[in-house]
Amino acid sequence: MSNQRNNGFSADEMIEVCNLEKSFGDRPVLKDISFSARPGELIALLGPNGAGKTTLMRILCGYLPLDAGTVQFDGIDFAAGRQQILKQVGYMPENVPLYSEMTVYEYLRFVAGIYRMKKEDFRCALEETAAGLEIVPVLDQKIHTLSKGYKRRTGLAAAVLHRPRALILDEPTEGLDPNQKIAVRQFLRDYAAKNLIIISTHLLEEAEALATRVLVLAGGQIRCDGSVEDLRRCSDDGTLPSAFYRLTRETADEGKGG
């Protein structure tokens, strides 16, 4: 079943994915994926284990090559403008790589150096990001002493510090308590007002609370592309779990692609 949008791209679309294919060996993981995304959208990637969510996100970040099709940012693909694109992208993987012996401040300053941020830009970005993600109390604390929730938010702060136009986050609220989730969700909503955010999540409540649009992946293909209400209309009883089950049940056990 498919509920894909018309993929006639327009000039204000930041990311354009056309007929993307990816396999690992002889096992196809993504099959003929096409969609576009623009600033102001907060897109949730939903799907069962092995649906291809993480693989898709890694391709969008330039971490993995694709086998066929194209991925473009503002009309430019990675082969033509990799450095230009990466300056505009922030990525947080599911397992965030952190330097445990650094303090949070030292780590974020290190990340700022990678992006060659000016001191004043770093100071302003740090102040805004640390306040929004509520990590001010631990800025001078060693990362290895942090709780899982603080580590997760430190990884998110590193991904957003250079103010990317496209923010790609794999399970951004995993390990957060309910209060921390409220703060992070509000931060992401505010950031998505002028930028593009794509998140993957296993939590339907996360998509309902955050997303302006959902992409449901199953069996390496897009099964639904629309709003949360569009997804709800795919169900038998008007609920998101029912819609998810109906769209993914035939492919839930296929592969292990992400």
Sequence and secondary structure as in RCSB ss.txt:
>XXXX:A:sequence
MSNQRNNGFSADEMIEVCNLEKSFGDRPVLKDISFSARPGELIALLGPNGAGKTTLMRILCGYLPLDAGTVQFDG
IDFAAGRQQILKQVGYMPENVPLYSEMTVYEYLRFVAGIYRMKKEDFRCALEETAAGLEIVPVLDQKIHTLSKGY
KRRTGLAAAVLHRPRALILDEPTEGLDPNQKIAVRQFLRDYAAKNLIIISTHLLEEAEALATRVLVLAGGQIRCD
GSVEDLRRCSDDGTLPSAFYRLTRETADEGKGG
>XXXX:A:secstr
          TT SEEEEEEEEEETTEEEEEEEEEEE TT EEEEE  TTSSHHHHHHHHTTSS  SEEEEEETT
EEHHHHHHHHHTTEEEE SS    TTSBHHHHHHHHHHHTT  HHHHHHHHHHHHHHTT GGGTTSBGGGS HHH
HHHHHHHHHHTT  SEEEEESTTTT  HHHHHHHHHHHHHHHTTSEEEEE S HHHHHHH SEEEEEETTEEEEE
E HHHHHTTSSSS HHHHHHHHHTTTTTS    
